[in-house]
Amino acid sequence: MPAGYAHAYQVVEASRMMGTLSGGFERFFQHMGTPTDHTGDQPPFIPDFPRMQAAAQQHRMKFLPEHRWDVQE
């Protein structure tokens, strides 16, 4: 996704996510996450929203809390 385009994803059940990042976007996750050397099973990481918001601002990102998903059944 090119910088400057609004986009979203929706988590509908607990899962693991893997992505390929480029252009420095991975630094956002470094700033919002917490260091670990644990590689086995561990509880899910649930980021603190103020910390996530601060990391987003560092990387010229913004969250769109007013976004609503169209529900189609």
Secondary structure as GFF3:
##gff-version 3
##sequence-region A 1 73
A	DSSP	alpha_helix	26	32	.	.	.	ID=ss1
A	DSSP	alpha_helix	49	58	.	.	.	ID=ss2
###
